Amino acid sequence: MKKIAMFIAFRGFRDEEYTEPKEILEAAGHKVVTVSTAKGEARGKFRVTAQVDKTVGEISPADYDALALVGGPGALEHLDTPEVRALFVKAAELGKVIGSICISPVVLAHAGLLKGKKVACWPEGAAEVVKGGGEYTGAEVEIDGRLITASGPVPAKKYGAALAEALK
């Protein structure tokens, strides 16, 4: 069993970008730990709620096999912070699998983690991805080494499957 820290905005994460990969990862026998900026019940963009297991300050990348960012309207407001970026930089240094979907690859761009990487993301994030040295491909899902990115809610299941495959 592998452990995945899945980061969501406390308000405004994209429902299916959280639920669909989480279901696929759990069905593959992995443990998903939901991480956010506060404890309690996080609210998705539509109707999904999620219990936050740990706050950003309570996790160490060394304790996880993968770290993944969920997109949605609250993602950049809540997750594009020095604390979150530092956790993903550390995870990359440790060779962990890193996942990011929708607008959230912008967080990785701001962390300096996309240089020379092929990246899928929500089209509105493409300019920031390129500014961060990434190659925006327009694909639904991109796998570049230990980095897995996806363009949004439509390929959420494919993204979840790619994460599960990377953790084998």
Order of alpha helices (4+ residues) and beta strands (2+ residues): beta-beta-alpha-beta-beta-beta-beta-beta-alpha-alpha-beta-alpha-beta-alpha-beta-beta-beta-alpha
